[in-house]
Amino acid sequence: MSFFSFMQKRLRWSYWNAALLLIAVNIGVFMLTSMNYRLTQYLALNPLLMLRQGMWWQVFTYQFVHGGTGHLLSNMIGLFFFGAMLERHRSFGSSEFLLFYLVSGTLSGIASFFVYWITGTWFVFLMGASGAVFAVLFVYAVVYPRSTIYLMGFVPVPAPLLVIGYAGIEVFSLISGSNSGIAHGTHLFGFGFAWLYCRTRLGIKPLQAWRNM
């Protein structure tokens, strides 16, 4: 079997609510870190701790840590609405969705670590599921290109246009040097790895899927 064939071989379709399981884990970790701040430092991604203390697991665990109720809620709402729909799609199923979610989040963490390392940003603590959730949103817009999302509950926006709009906002915020504490680069990495997933594992060209909607 060639590498390309291996990359396209998806897991067997089954459904067991992986999105709700991920939400439960995120809520559980949030409750634990709220009771013990040192646990946040242990699980969130900090380049200095990774390099000096060997805490390499942080590229994986950071995506389950959140800085507040609003941070957690915004990510979990995105995971609930877009993740649950993506998980039910014929190209996914729960196992494939869980693999996609965790790999996207981890790769976004690894890429963010290298950016922090190269730029000498040592004292940041990266946390949150945003990288993985942005990846989910991207692929959702690819496999459901005719889907309409209602911003604030009443403003209809086609899913592909929402992704393009978010990407533009993230790029602008990154270039302008916005010091909002939001990991814009991690969000963009989520989009980037989602695009790569669509091309290699799903065999779909996102822009072509959106042009044909």
N, C-alpha and C positions, 0 to 999 in steps of 0.2 A: 504493500500500500504506500503510495506516494505521500509526502508531507501535506500537499494540497488536499488530497482525498481525506487524509486524517483530520485536517482542520474542518472539513465540511461534514464530517460524520457526527451528527447530533445525537444526544442521549434519547433513550426511549421515552415516548410521550406518556406522561402520567400526571395526575393532578392531585395535589395534597396541600394546597394553600401555603406555598412557600413565602408569598408576600406577607401574609399575616404572621407567619413564624418570624420573619425578619423584623417586623414591627414589634412583636413581643420581646425579641432579644434587645432591640434598641431601647425600648422602655425599661426593661430590666437593668441594662447597663446604666441608663440615666439615673435610675433610682439608687443604684449602688454608688455611682460617682458623686451623687448629691450628698450622700452620707459620709463619703471619704474623698476629700480633694486629692490626696496623694495617689489614689487610684486613677484619677484623671491624668496626672503627670506620668503615670506608669503606662497608660493605654494610648493617650494622644500622641501624635507624631511630633517629636522634637529632634532636629538633626544632631544637636550636641549629645543628647542622651543616646541616640543610636550609634554615633561614632565612638564616644568615650566609654559608654556602659554596655554596648553591644545589644541594645534593645531593638533588634531588627524586626521583631513582631509588630512594632508600631505601624508599619506600612499597611498592615491588615487590620489591626484593632482600632485605629483612629476613626474608622468609618462608623463605629458603634458608639462613639462618645459625642455628646452635644453640650454646648455651652449654656443652655438655658431652655426653658419650656417652649418659647417661641421658635428657637432654632430646631428643636426636636419636632414640634408640631408641623412646621412648614415642610420638613423633609418627609415626615411620615404621611402627610396628606398626599404628597406627590407619589410616594411609593404605593399608597393604598389605591389611588385612582388609576395611575398609569401602569404600575407593576402588576396589579391584579388582572387587568385587561391583557397585558402582554403575556402573562403566565398562561392564560387560557388559549392563546393563539396556537394554531396548528403547527407552527414552526418551533414552538417552545415547549410548553409543559412545565411542571414544577422543577424538575431536576435541571433542565437546560436553563431555565430562568435563574435559578439559584446560582448555577455556575457562572452565567453571564454577569449577574449582579456582583458577586464577590470578586471575580477576576477584574471587572471594570473598576471597582472601588480600589482594589489593591494596586493595579497598574497606575491609577491616578495618584495614589499615595507614593509609589516609587518614583514616578516622574516629578512630583512635587518635591520630594526629598532631594533629587539631583539639582533641581532649580535652586532650592535653598542652599545647598552645598556650594554650587558654583558662584552664587551671588553673596555668599557669606552671611546668609540670614540664619543665625544660630538660635535665637531666643524665641522663635515662634512655636506655638503649639497648635498644630493642625488637627482639627476635629470635625466630625460631621459626615453624614451620608451623602452630601451634595454631589460629589463626583460620581457615585454610583447612580443616584437619582437622575442626574442630568443625562447619564448614559441611557437609562431606562426611557426617559422622555424622548431622546433622539430616536431610538429604535421603535418606540411606539409610533412616532410620526412617520416612520418609514413603512411599517407594516399596516398601519391604519392611516394612509395619507389623506383620506377623505373625512377624517374625524374632525369635529369642531369642538374647541375648548372654550368655555365661557369664563373669561377673566372677571373676577369679582362677582361672579354669578350671573352676569347679564351681558357682557361684551363678547360677542362671538368672534373667535379667531381660529382659522384653520391650523391644525397641528403643525404642519411643515413651516408655516409662517411664524408660529410661536417659537419654534426652534431657531429659525434664522434671526428673529428679533432678539432672542436671548443671547445668541452667539455674538451679535453686534454689540449688545450692551456689555457683555463680558470683555470683549476685545477693547472697547472704548474705555471701560473702567480700568483695565490693566495698563493701557497706554497712558492714560491720564494720571496714573499713580494714585488712585483713590485709596486713602488710608482708612477704609471703613471696617477693617477686620474681616472682610469677606474674602475667601480664597478663590478669586476669579480664575486664576491659572488652573486650579484643580477642577473647576467647572468645565473649562475648555478641554482639559485632558479627558474628562468624562465623555464629552462630545467626540473627541478625536478617537478614543478607543472604541466607542460605539460605532463610528463610521468604519473603522477597521474590522469590527465584528461583522457588520453588514456585508462588507466586501468579501471577507475570507470564509466566514462560517455560514452565512445565509446566501451568499452568492447574489446579493442585491446591490445595485448602484443607487444610493440614496437620491441623488439629484435626478436621475432618470425616473425613479419611482414617483418623485414629486412632480416632474414635468408631465407624466402620464395620468395624473390624478383627474 
